[in-house]
Amino acid sequence: MDALTLFGALAVGAMLLFYALEERSAWFVVAFAVACVASSAYGFLQGAWPFGVVELIWSAIALRRWQVRRSRTG
């Protein structure tokens, strides 16, 4: 396994973990967004630009969800 594949596996694994933990804290939503950015970087580096674009969109959605959640809890 090369370094890029390991990076991708860790990024996607982090996405899964943080998505599962989102109900525990709004900060896990931010962590999910960061993991999406890492997955996006992996996609672009791997040459799978559609994957990279979709992961960037998921990151923006997650940050918006975090913003809404934070405004509800004041």
Buried (B, 14 or more C-beta within 10 A) or exposed (E): EEEEEEBBEBBBEBBEEBBEBBEEEBEBBBBBBBBBBBBBBBBBEBEBEEBBEBBBEBBEEBBEBBEEEEEEEE
